[in-house]
């Protein structure tokens, strides 16, 4: 995601924000060296509890390990045609490992995939694709848990980062899309609409110092009609363009002073009326925040 409006800290690093298509029963890998688990894959596996097959599945007809000339290894059940089917473990030459259920030589059902780089997906599979409910944990601890559709997040999910940031909401085609709630590590938070991984639509952003903006957004910026309030009682209600007041708007101070009129680039600009705390009215043309003298 891009930056939020001015004064926003950045979203978690863009490259760390959502997961790539996991594609995670890869094609058989051509490799010159023999199979060897990578250190990252081993570390990732050691962090996990042992994989549990269904307790009611008591069949024990597992084949002896079968190793191909392409340096993949399979140990598990086969159907009458010799295809992987049922329970099985598959090891790739780069150290990736899948343990779970198979059908027609593909991951189908529940299973766990440990990548050579230490990332892990565990959940439901259909025809070698993450599909249904599942959890993806990056080696660095970033985690997504929720709905998947053909290897991409789709539906409801929860994404968390090591610094405490958290997103809860809707996904589409692998990105945040629809209603969601995002909490940053500094405790600022946003509740509202997302579009293609950006804050876009209507929503409420609350800063950790008590400031609040409620209104319309376009590509992570305040744009359209909205209301901005400060903890000291100041209120602005009006139009925004590119994170700045622009168009017609009303600003009210705690003292009772009030400006109603035009704005541009965040300042009074154009015709406007100022009423001070004593009720004295000043009307006229403003330029860059200054009332011109007659």
N, C-alpha and C positions, 0 to 999 in steps of 0.2 A: 504494500500500500504506500501511497505517497504520504507526504506529511499531513498532519491534521492542520487545523487553522493556526494562524500565528499564535505563538506561545505553547503550542502542543509539543510534547516530546514525540519522537518518532515511534511508529509501530515497531514491534520486533523486526529485526533485520529481514528484508524482503526474501532473501534466500532461505530464511529459516521459518518463514511464516506459514507456509503450507507445503504439503508433501507432493513430490512429483508423482506421476503415474507409477504405480509400484511394479507392474509388469513382472510380477515376482515369482512366477515359475518360468524362468527364462528358457530359451531354446537350449538344447544341449550345447555345451561350450566346448569348442576346440581348444585344446591346451597341450603344450609340449611336456610340461612337467607333471608329475604324478599328483594325485589329490593331496592337498594339505590345508587344514583349517587355518584361517588367518587369526592373528592374535585378537583383532577386534571382534570377530565372530565368536571366538572362545570366551572373551570377556562378557560379551552380551549374553551368551547362553548361560554363563555362570550366575548372572544376575537374576535369572528367571527360575521359577519353580519348575520341577519336572513336568513335562507334558503328559497329560492324562487322557488316554483313550477312554471311550465309554465303558463303564464298568460292566454293562450287560454284554459287551462284545467280548466273548471269551474264546473265540476261535484262535487257534494257535498255529495255523498252517502258514507260517512265515518262511519265505525262501531264504536260502543262504545268500550272502551278499553277492550281487551280480555287478561286475565291473566292466565297463565298455572300453573300447579302444580310444574313446574320446575322453577317458578319465572321469566319467561320472560313475557313481556307485549307487545301487538301489538294493534295499533289503525290505521285503514286505510281501504282501499277498498279491496274487495274480489271478485273473479270470481264466476260463478254459482256453481263451485265445492267446494267453500269454501277456495280456495287457495289465498294467498296474491297476489294481482294483482292491478296495478295502483299506486296511491299515498298512502304512509303509513309510520308510525313511529314504530320502533322496539326497545325495551329496554331490555338489558340483566341484569342478576342479579348482575354482577360485575360493572355495571355502564356504560358500552358501549352503544352507541346509534346510530342507523342508521335512517336517514330520507331521503326519496327519492322515486324512482320508483321501482316497483316489477313486476315480472311475474313468474308464476308457483312456487310461494313460495320462490323465490330467488331474490336477488337484480339484477335488469336489467334496464338499462337506466342510468339516471343521479341521483347521490345521494351523501350524505355526511355521513361518518362514523367517530364517535368520540370514540376513545378507552378509556378504563378505566385509562390508564396511561397518557392521555392527548394528544396523537398523533392524527392527523386528516388526513383523505384522503377525497378529494372531486373531483368527476369527473365521468367518464363513467364506467359502470359495465356491465359485461355479465356473467350470471349464477354464481353470488356471487363472481366474481373475478374482480379486477381492470383491465380494458381492454379498450384501446383507449387513450383519453387525460385525464390527471388527475394531481392533486397537492397533495403532501404528506408533511405535516408540523409536524415535531417532536415538542414535548412540549418545548424543549430547543431552538427552533427557526430555527434549520437546516431545509432546505426546498429543495424538488425536484419537478420540474414541467416539464411535458413533456409526452412522449409516454409510454404506458404500454401494456404488453401482458401477460395475464394470471397471474396477481399479481406481475409481475416483470417489472422493467424498461427495455424497449426495443425500440430502435429507437433513436430519438433526444430528449435531455433533458437538463435542466439547474439545477445545484445543488449549493446552497449557504450556507455558514456558518456564524455564528455570528461574527467571527473575521474579516470578509471581504473576506475570500477566496471564490473562485467561479470556478466551472467547467461548461463548455459549450461544448456539443458534443454528440457523439454516445454512446449508451449503448446496451448491449446484455446479455440476461439472468440475468439481475439485476446488472451488473457491467459495468464499463467504458470499452468500447471495440470499436476500430475504431479510427477515427480522433476526436481529442478533444483539447480544450484549457483550461489550468488550471492557475489561478492567485492566488498566495499566499498572505497572509495578509501583508507580507513585500514588496509586489509589484514585487517580482520575478515572472516570468511566463514561461510556457512551451506551445509550439504549435507543435502538431505532433500526432504520432500514439500511441494508447494504446492497450494493449492485456490483457484480463482477469484482469482488474483493475490495471495494471502496465504500466509504461512508457516502451514501447517496440516497436522497429521498427525505423523509421526515425523521427527526430524531432529537434526542436530548443529550447534550454533552455537559458533564459536571467536572470542573477542575478540582484539584485537591485543596485549593484555597477558598472554595465556596462559590466561585463564579459559575453561572449556568447559562447555556444557550439552548433555546428550544425553538426549532424551526426547520427550515429547508436546507438541504445540503446538495452540492454537486461535486463529485470527485474529491471528497475529503475536505471541502471548503464550505464555509457558510455562504450560501447563495440563495436568494429568494427572500421570502418574508420570515421574520423571526423575532424572538424576544430575548434580550440579553440582560441578566441581572447580576449585580455585584453584592457582596456581603454587606457593604456599608449602606445599602438601600438605593443606589443608583439603578435606573431602569432605562433601557432603550428598546423601543418597539418600532420596527420598520423594515426597510429593505436592505439587503446585503448583496454585494458583488465581489467575488474573489476574496472573501474573508473581511471585507471592509464595508462600512455603512455607505450606501449609495442609493439615491432616489429619495422618496419621502420617508421621514421618520420622526418620532417624538422621543426626546430625551428628558427625563425627569430626575432632578437631584434630590437628595434627602431634605434639603432646606425648603423645598417646594418650588424652586426655580424650574422653569420648563421651557424647552425649545421645541417648536413645531415647524417643520419645513424641509427644505431640500438639503441633501448631503452628497458629497462626492469624495472618493478616496479617503473615507473615514472622517471627514470634517464638514462643518456646515458650509454649504456652497450653493448659492442660488437664493431664491426668496424664502424668508423665514420670519418667524415671530418668536421673540423671547419675552417671557414674563418672569420678572424677578420675584424674590420671596415676599416683597412688599406689594406685589400686584402691579408694578409699573411695567408697561408694555413697550417693547422696542421692536419695530417692524422695518424691514428693508432687505437689501441685497447683501449677501454674505459671500466672501471670497476666501477660500482656504481657512475657514474658521474665524474670520474677522468681519465684523459688520462695517460696511462702508459708510462714511459720513455723507450727509446730503451735500 
